[in-house]
Amino acid sequence: MDREIRVRGHFNGLKTTLLFALMWAIIMLIWWLTGGSRGTLGIYICIGLGTTFVSYWFSDKLAIASMGARQVSEQEAPGLYRIVRELSARAGKPMPRIYIAPTMSPNAFATGRNERHAAVCCTQGILQLLNEREIRGVLGHELMHVYNRDILTGAIASAMSTVITYLGYSLMYFGGGSDRDGENRGGGLIGLLVSMILAPIGASLIQMAISRTREFDADEDGSRLTGDPEALASALSKIDAGVQMSPMRQTAGTQSAAALMIANPFSAGGFSRLFSTHPPTEERIRRLMQMSYELRQAGAVPGQRISLR
């Protein structure tokens, strides 16, 4: 029987809830600045719901196609199948499909609207760069994205960001609304500038923050699944260095899949880090090493599964 080990959490669930609440606050503020038209808000919410449905329902097909990945058999990738089968069995979940993407930039991602429609994809680069223990740490992280329903979380965040952006555009073309007495409700030029420029930027930053909290969750929960946080820490260090040496080519497809990947696939630094969907690698490694220390204090050994509760 697996021994249950408690590991300190980081309140990422609460952080995500607060970030979603902030996005709703921005939506309602811009709606008020546009005059509180039910029609305007309804149109953009429908747009957001439509994009959410498409990106969520077809997430596995879209992500796999964007990377040009192909599904591999157990005969072609016995090591991957062995690791994924073990981890999915530990989590009590079905075995996902396994793909390999033809790029030497080291990365991996998992996608799918639920565990029964999940897919795990590794690039050729990551398979050559990491050893089996590190690959196991990476796959534990990726599987937890699916089990935690992070694909749905990301789709909703993207849809809300779309609603905010289009509401900002409506102010750009139609200006602030007026109340029943004909008084401007938009707060004049300042209100217009906030809605047209700052609100969409703010929505993007909040969307990035939500993505980052989910990455921290997957790091921790994936390490609970494998029982080996140091393996993931080592993998992240190698992947970060590998991406800097061989960044992924930026195309419409790779940019759409970038948020799903375990690390930012593009060479990033300086100001561009502000808009990255991934937290700094150094911080992720620090948290994982802290988790490893706590496990050793609790008497755990590498590879020992930790309770997912």
Secondary structure, DSSP 8 states (H G I E B T S, - for coil): -----------HHHHHHHHHHHHHHHHHHHHHHTT--HHHHHHHHHHHHHHHHHHHHTHHHHHHHHHT-EE--TTT-HHHHHHHHHHHHHHT----EEEEES-SS--EEEE-SSGGG-EEEEEHHHHHHS-HHHHHHHHHHHHHHHHTTHHHHHHHHHHHHHHHHHHHHHHHHH---B-TTS-B-S-HHHHHHIIIIIHHHHHHHHHHHHHHHHHHHHHHHHHHHHS-HHHHHHHHHHHHHHHHHS-----HHHHHHGGGBSS--S---GGGGGG-SS--HHHHHHHHHHHHHHHHHTT--TT------
